[in-house]
Amino acid sequence: METQKFVVTAVGKNRLEILNRIASLYLQRNIPVESFILSKDRDGNSRYKICAQAPESSIIKIVNQINNIVDISKVDYSI
């Protein structure tokens, strides 16, 4: 499997549990996170931005799992 650098962006509430769950998804798949940025947007929601190098199939699985977190409203990834 070829690895590429991906950026996963999620929008949701600012809660420690969400940050913990997202980080554990990468840890479970042994994917090293290059950067993890948490910022607040204009609507009062939080934007989680995670940069990591991994196969696209692994990133798609992580995106699907992040999308199942209750307090997350939107998830997307890009190269």
ABEGO torsion letter per residue (X at the ends): XBBBBBBBBBBBBBBAAAAAAAAAAAAAAGBBBABBBBBBBAAGBBBBBBBBBBBAAAAAAAAAAAAABAABABBBBBX
